[in-house]
Amino acid sequence: MARLPRIDLPGIPQHIVQRGNNRLPCFLDDGDRLRYLHLMHEALHATGCQLHAYVLMDNHVHLLGVQSRH
């Protein structure tokens, strides 16, 4: 079955969860976590989106972000 199209909600906070495949770790060490945060910073700067909160767990990530208003 095809996936439904994503809802476009600029300005509305969204809870985003990223999980490791088969519950495997997303991060092996603090270096991985720092690299992830650096890449997240670059992506936020490039898109104009805002990140209000984040939690980096071993096998998943929680993000609370707001899509930019184009």
Number of C-alpha atoms within 10 A of each C-alpha: 3 4 5 6 6 6 6 8 12 13 13 11 15 15 11 11 12 12 15 13 10 7 10 12 14 19 19 11 10 9 10 12 16 12 12 15 14 12 12 13 14 12 12 16 11 9 11 14 17 16 16 11 10 15 11 15 13 16 16 17 16 15 17 15 19 18 18 14 10 6
